[in-house]
């Protein structure tokens, strides 16, 4: 199956949105005893999304690199803020590319007013 750029960027934005939701949940539970931070592996999630867009969202995994506090929580607010900022930058970049690519496509499909 060949994937067009619209399918690809739909998948990218979908996975990035899911990741933003998980990061927001991690930040919201930063003070919850026993809470474990979750995230998605972007590459695997995108591959899964492109293979079957109708399937449920990517499976979230627990992060293994967090330092666990005495209450069992492993959320680092600074780390989550960095991840949120990087994810937001990637969403903006993908949306900007998609916007420009579709604008270029519309321009290319428009009839030439001079008839040349």
ZIFENRA-V459499 format. One record per run of one state. SS is the DSSP state (h for helix, s for strand, l for the rest). FROM is the first residue (numbers start at 1). LEN is the number of residues. If there is no record, write none. Layout:
((SS FROM LEN) (SS FROM LEN))
This chain:
((l 1 4) (h 5 24) (l 29 9) (s 38 2) (l 40 2) (h 42 10) (l 52 9) (s 61 2) (l 63 14) (h 77 33) (l 110 7))
